[in-house]
Amino acid sequence: MVFSSFGFSQSLTTQKNVKSQKPNILFIAVDDLRPELNFYGANHIKSPNLDKLAGESLIFERSYCNVPVCGASRASLMTGARPTRNRFLDAHVKKDEDYPDAISLPLLLKQNGYQTISNGKIYHYGNDDAKAWDEIWTAAALWTYALPESQEIRKNTPRGLPTEIADVPDSIYRDGKLALKVIKDLQKLKTSNKPFFLTMGVAKPHLPFAAPKKYWDLYDRNDIQLPESYVQPETTPKQAFHNFGELRQYENIPKKGDLPEDLAKELIHGYYASVSYIDAQIGLVLDELKRLNLDENTIVILWGDHGWNLGDHKLWCKHINFETALRTPLIIKVPGKTKGQKTDAITEYIDIYPTLAELVGLKSPNSVEGKSFVPIINGQKSDKNWAVSKFKDGVTLIKDDLFYTEWTDDAGVAYARMLFDHKTDPLELDNLAEKPAYEETVKALSKELREKWGKDFLTK
């Protein structure tokens, strides 16, 4: 039996007239994950399970979030709708408040016979879009730290320690508990007669960088270097930078200025360890999917909600319009279709919703503004060469190799701008926007930005 035209196949059984079921979806969201992975050309983070999944997937080398902050990015992705001046602004966005009328991806699937389970961090708030889910499970905050002394510090401070090295089992932390919950769900869903949309919202490598000691031991801190782009050129407008207030809330982080080099390298080390830790948890889930023989009829999509700075431009965290915060890891495994191919087609996160809908034979609602990348999965060339990302007043048009950003007021009038050409300046250190030779280029990009930032950008 074969499901539709997208390449899903099921083995013939001894039963006759068995109705082919729509494909399942395993939806893996990872918080703060940079595309600094082996299948993106890096070779220093140990992530064998992600590497294996990528080898069975289509790898998007130019995938961009629409908002570089978690709550807004997730609400935008799950509704397929662009951010505007007043919609999807910050970490504390609720889909139910910003776009209550939108039919979200899980709600569309639930309305069409899917069993939908939210595990971990999918939206920023676990109770958001509650009607879309048959079940919602979130991890307790206590599981962020393993050591009693770290937990005590967390109780009495805004955020607690920025790192923790604990010689404990994986299951002590929330992502270890998450993996066990998703595995239980797979075992339960194996016997269901309904297709499933099962999510795994992974917390790490979000701060604090807390992971079992064995993952820290995978790396030698003496080998860790600060990024080549550890500089803030004077030609870049001041609006492009921030004081990384998220990190400053943690203990032992100076309240202003650059981080001491030893502390910076400790944070990078912790980030690497956290990625290796969540790689192991994702591997457990993927192994169980295969053990249960569910993998041949399950789409697996993995995405990071935005990029993250590890000292790039002397910045930490996200919340900016540099590529380091906008570019994201995105891979999708479609059984019978994908096998480690790579595409350099520019893709936005609002494109994920219509893609998954099309793959399971559903029509997206009119509120979805993204464009399906099913043609790319089918080996066709993409005719889209642009994306638009926004954070607060900064709006970035990504067009071929050009990254053009304007900071605009409520009327859409620009008060600062920057332009980088990645063909000659991939680290974004030479702002071209104010150079006379690029005046006409800037005019053209400014016009195109307004054409593509969404028809409701200034009004909603």
C-alpha positions in Angstrom: 0.0 0.0 0.0 1.2 3.5 -0.8 0.1 6.7 0.9 -0.6 9.5 -1.6 2.2 10.8 -3.9 4.7 11.8 -1.3 6.7 8.6 -1.1 5.3 7.1 2.1 5.2 3.3 1.8 3.9 0.6 4.0 4.7 -3.1 3.7 1.9 -5.3 2.5 0.3 -7.3 5.4 -1.5 -10.6 5.4 -4.7 -8.7 5.9 -6.6 -7.5 2.8 -8.2 -4.2 2.2 -6.2 -2.6 5.0 -6.7 1.2 4.8 -3.5 3.1 4.6 -3.1 5.6 7.4 -2.0 9.2 7.0 1.6 9.7 8.0 2.5 10.5 11.6 4.5 13.6 12.5 7.3 13.7 15.2 7.9 17.4 15.8 11.1 18.2 17.6 11.7 21.7 18.7 15.0 22.7 20.3 15.5 25.9 22.3 18.4 28.2 21.3 20.1 25.7 18.9 22.6 27.2 16.5 23.3 25.6 13.1 26.8 24.8 14.5 26.5 21.1 13.8 28.5 18.6 11.8 26.1 18.4 8.9 26.4 22.2 8.6 30.2 22.0 8.2 31.2 22.3 11.9 33.2 19.4 13.3 33.6 20.1 17.0 30.2 19.4 18.6 29.6 15.8 19.2 26.0 15.0 18.1 25.9 11.5 16.5 22.2 11.2 16.7 21.4 14.5 15.0 24.1 13.6 12.4 22.3 10.3 11.8 18.9 11.9 11.5 20.4 14.5 9.1 21.7 11.7 7.0 18.1 10.5 6.5 16.6 14.0 6.0 16.6 17.0 3.8 19.0 19.6 5.3 18.1 23.3 4.9 21.4 25.3 4.9 19.6 28.6 4.7 16.7 28.4 7.1 15.7 31.5 9.0 13.3 32.2 11.9 10.9 35.0 11.5 11.5 36.3 15.0 14.7 35.7 17.0 13.1 35.2 20.4 11.4 32.0 21.6 7.7 32.9 22.3 7.2 35.0 19.3 9.1 32.6 17.0 7.1 29.6 18.1 3.7 31.4 17.8 4.6 32.6 14.3 5.8 29.1 13.2 2.7 27.4 14.7 0.3 29.8 12.9 2.3 30.2 9.7 1.8 34.0 10.1 4.4 36.8 10.0 5.2 39.0 12.9 4.0 42.6 12.5 4.6 45.9 14.4 2.2 44.7 17.1 2.1 40.9 16.8 4.6 38.3 17.9 7.0 40.7 19.6 8.8 39.0 22.5 9.4 35.9 24.6 6.2 36.1 26.5 3.8 36.0 23.5 0.7 33.8 23.6 -0.8 32.7 20.4 -4.2 32.9 22.0 -3.7 36.6 22.7 -1.8 37.7 19.7 -3.7 35.7 17.0 -6.7 34.0 18.7 -8.6 33.5 15.4 -5.7 31.6 13.6 -6.1 27.9 13.2 -2.8 26.6 14.4 -1.0 23.6 12.9 -1.8 21.2 15.7 -5.5 22.4 15.7 -5.7 21.8 12.0 -4.3 18.3 12.5 -6.6 17.6 15.4 -9.6 18.7 13.4 -8.6 16.2 10.7 -8.3 13.1 12.8 -4.8 13.4 14.3 -4.0 12.7 18.0 -2.0 15.7 19.2 0.3 15.7 22.2 2.4 18.6 23.4 5.5 17.6 25.3 7.9 20.1 26.8 8.4 23.6 25.3 6.4 23.9 22.1 4.8 27.3 22.8 6.4 29.5 25.4 3.5 28.8 27.8 2.3 25.3 28.2 -1.4 26.2 28.3 -1.3 28.3 25.1 -3.5 27.0 22.3 -4.9 24.5 24.7 -7.8 23.5 22.4 -5.3 22.2 19.8 -4.0 19.4 22.0 -5.4 16.2 23.3 -2.7 16.2 26.0 -0.2 18.8 27.3 2.8 17.8 29.4 5.4 20.2 30.7 8.5 19.6 32.9 8.8 21.0 36.4 11.1 24.0 36.8 12.9 22.1 39.6 14.4 19.8 37.0 16.5 22.6 35.5 19.3 21.9 38.1 20.4 18.6 39.5 22.4 19.6 42.5 20.7 20.8 45.8 23.0 23.7 46.1 22.2 24.9 42.6 18.5 24.5 43.3 18.8 26.6 46.5 20.6 29.4 44.6 17.9 29.3 42.0 15.2 29.8 44.7 16.9 32.9 45.9 18.0 34.6 42.7 16.5 35.8 39.5 17.9 33.0 37.4 20.4 30.9 39.3 23.9 29.8 38.1 24.6 30.0 34.4 26.3 26.5 34.3 26.2 23.2 36.2 28.3 20.1 36.0 26.7 17.2 37.8 27.7 13.6 37.8 24.1 12.4 37.5 22.0 10.2 35.2 20.5 11.9 32.1 17.0 11.5 33.5 17.6 13.9 36.4 17.3 16.9 34.1 14.1 17.9 32.4 15.1 16.9 28.9 15.9 13.4 30.2 12.5 13.2 31.7 11.0 14.6 28.4 12.6 11.8 26.4 11.1 9.2 28.7 7.7 10.8 28.3 7.9 10.9 24.5 9.0 7.2 24.4 6.0 6.3 26.6 3.8 8.2 24.1 5.2 6.3 21.2 4.5 3.0 22.9 0.9 4.1 23.5 0.4 5.5 20.1 1.7 2.4 18.4 -1.7 0.7 19.2 -3.8 3.7 18.2 -5.9 3.7 15.0 -5.3 7.4 14.6 -2.3 9.2 13.1 -0.4 11.3 15.6 1.3 14.7 15.8 3.7 14.1 18.7 5.9 16.9 19.9 9.2 16.9 21.8 10.0 20.5 23.0 13.6 20.2 24.1 14.8 22.8 26.7 18.5 22.8 26.2 20.8 24.3 25.0 18.9 27.2 26.6 20.5 28.7 29.6 21.5 27.6 32.2 24.0 25.3 30.6 23.3 22.4 33.0 24.2 18.9 31.8 25.6 15.6 33.2 29.3 15.6 33.6 29.9 13.0 31.0 28.8 15.5 28.3 31.2 18.2 29.6 33.9 15.6 29.6 33.6 15.3 25.8 35.3 18.6 25.4 38.7 20.1 26.4 38.2 23.7 27.3 41.8 24.4 26.2 40.6 23.8 22.6 37.8 26.3 22.8 38.4 29.6 21.1 36.4 32.9 21.0 34.7 33.5 17.6 36.5 35.2 14.8 33.8 37.9 14.9 34.5 38.9 18.5 34.4 42.6 17.6 31.8 45.4 17.2 32.8 47.5 14.2 32.1 51.3 14.5 30.3 51.2 11.1 27.6 49.0 12.5 24.7 51.0 14.0 24.3 50.9 17.8 20.8 49.5 17.4 22.4 46.3 16.2 23.8 45.5 19.7 22.4 44.9 23.1 23.6 44.2 26.6 22.6 40.6 26.6 20.3 41.2 29.5 19.1 37.5 29.5 22.5 36.3 30.4 23.2 39.2 32.8 20.4 37.9 35.1 22.4 34.8 36.0 24.8 34.6 39.0 28.5 35.5 38.6 27.9 37.3 35.3 29.1 40.9 35.3 26.3 43.5 34.8 28.0 45.3 32.0 31.0 45.1 29.7 32.6 42.2 27.9 32.8 38.9 29.7 36.2 37.7 31.0 37.7 35.3 28.6 37.7 32.3 31.0 34.0 32.9 31.7 33.2 33.2 27.9 35.0 29.9 27.3 33.1 28.2 30.2 29.8 29.3 28.6 30.8 28.0 25.2 31.9 24.7 26.8 28.6 24.5 28.6 26.7 25.2 25.3 28.5 22.3 23.6 27.9 20.0 26.5 24.2 20.8 26.5 23.9 20.1 22.8 25.6 16.7 23.2 23.2 16.0 26.1 20.0 16.8 24.2 21.5 14.9 21.2 21.5 11.7 23.4 17.9 12.3 24.4 16.7 12.8 20.9 18.6 9.6 19.9 16.6 7.6 22.5 13.3 8.8 21.0 14.4 8.1 17.4 15.6 4.6 18.4 12.3 3.9 20.0 10.4 5.1 16.9 12.4 2.7 14.8 12.1 -0.2 17.3 8.3 0.2 17.2 8.4 0.1 13.3 6.8 3.5 13.3 9.6 5.2 11.4 8.5 4.2 7.9 5.3 6.1 8.2 6.4 9.0 10.3 7.7 12.4 9.2 10.4 13.7 11.5 11.1 17.4 11.6 13.6 19.1 13.8 14.1 22.8 14.2 15.7 25.3 16.6 13.5 28.2 17.5 16.2 30.8 16.5 20.0 31.2 16.5 22.1 32.1 19.5 25.3 34.2 20.0 28.3 32.6 21.6 30.4 35.8 21.7 29.7 36.6 18.0 29.9 40.4 17.7 30.8 40.3 21.4 27.2 39.3 22.0 25.4 36.5 23.9 21.9 35.2 23.5 19.5 36.1 20.7 17.4 39.3 20.3 19.2 40.8 17.3 19.2 41.0 13.5 22.6 39.5 12.8 22.6 36.2 11.0 23.8 34.5 14.1 20.4 35.0 15.7 18.3 34.6 12.5 19.8 31.5 10.9 18.5 28.2 12.3 18.9 24.5 12.0 16.1 22.8 10.1 15.9 19.2 8.9 13.0 17.1 7.8 12.9 13.3 7.2 10.2 12.2 4.8 10.2 8.4 4.5 10.9 7.4 0.9 11.9 10.9 -0.1 14.9 12.2 1.9 18.3 10.7 2.4 20.8 13.4 3.4 20.2 15.8 0.6 21.1 19.5 1.2 19.4 22.6 -0.2 20.5 26.2 -0.2 17.0 27.4 -0.9 16.1 30.3 1.4 13.4 29.1 3.8 11.4 30.9 6.5 9.8 29.3 9.5 6.3 30.3 8.4 6.9 27.8 5.5 6.9 24.8 7.9 3.1 24.9 8.5 2.0 24.7 4.9 4.7 22.1 4.1 3.5 19.7 6.8 -0.1 20.3 5.9 0.5 19.5 2.3 2.6 16.4 3.2 -0.5 14.9 5.0 -3.0 16.0 2.4 -4.5 19.0 4.1 -5.2 22.5 2.9 -3.7 25.4 4.9 -6.1 28.1 6.2 -6.1 31.5 4.6 -4.2 33.0 7.7 -1.1 31.0 6.7 1.4 33.3 5.0 4.2 30.8 4.4 5.0 28.8 1.3 5.2 25.0 1.2 8.7 23.6 0.5 7.3 20.2 -0.6 8.6 20.9 -4.2 12.1 21.1 -2.7 11.5 17.8 -0.9 10.5 16.4 -4.3 13.8 17.5 -5.8 12.6 20.6 -7.6 14.3 24.0 -7.6 12.9 26.6 -5.3 11.7 29.9 -7.0 12.0 31.8 -3.7 15.2 33.6 -2.9 14.3 35.7 0.1 13.1 35.8 3.7 12.0 38.5 6.2 12.9 38.4 9.9 11.9 41.0 12.6 13.0 41.8 16.1 11.3 44.9 17.7 12.0 47.8 15.4 14.6 45.9 13.3 13.3 44.2 10.1 15.7 42.2 8.0 15.3 41.3 4.3 17.5 38.3 3.4 17.9 38.3 -0.4 20.4 36.0 -2.1 23.7 36.9 -0.4 22.5 40.3 0.9 21.3 40.9 4.5 19.6 44.3 4.7 18.1 45.6 8.0 16.1 48.7 8.8 15.0 50.0 12.2 11.7 51.7 11.6 9.2 53.7 13.6 5.4 53.0 13.8 4.9 54.7 10.5 7.5 52.5 8.8 10.1 55.2 8.5 13.7 54.0 8.8 16.0 55.6 11.4 18.9 53.2 11.1 20.1 50.6 8.6 22.8 48.1 7.9 23.7 46.0 4.9 26.0 43.0 4.6 27.1 41.1 1.6 27.8 37.5 2.6 29.6 36.7 -0.5 32.5 38.9 0.7 31.6 39.4 4.4 30.0 36.3 5.9 30.8 37.4 9.5 28.9 40.7 9.0 31.7 43.1 10.0 31.5 45.7 7.1 28.2 47.6 7.1 27.7 48.8 3.5 24.4 50.7 4.0 25.9 54.2 4.3 28.5 53.8 1.6 27.8 55.9 -1.5 28.5 53.0 -3.9 25.6 51.1 -2.4 23.0 54.0 -2.4 20.9 52.5 -5.3 21.2 49.0 -3.8 19.9 50.3 -0.5 17.0 52.1 -2.2 16.0 48.9 -4.0 16.2 46.7 -0.9 14.3 49.2 1.2 11.4 49.2 -1.3 11.5 45.4 -1.6 11.5 45.0 2.2 8.2 46.9 2.4 6.7 44.8 -0.3 7.6 41.6 1.5 7.3 42.3 5.2 3.5 41.5 5.0 0.4 43.4 4.0 -0.7 43.8 7.6 2.8 44.8 9.0 1.9 48.3 10.0 -1.7 47.8 10.9 -1.8 44.6 13.0 
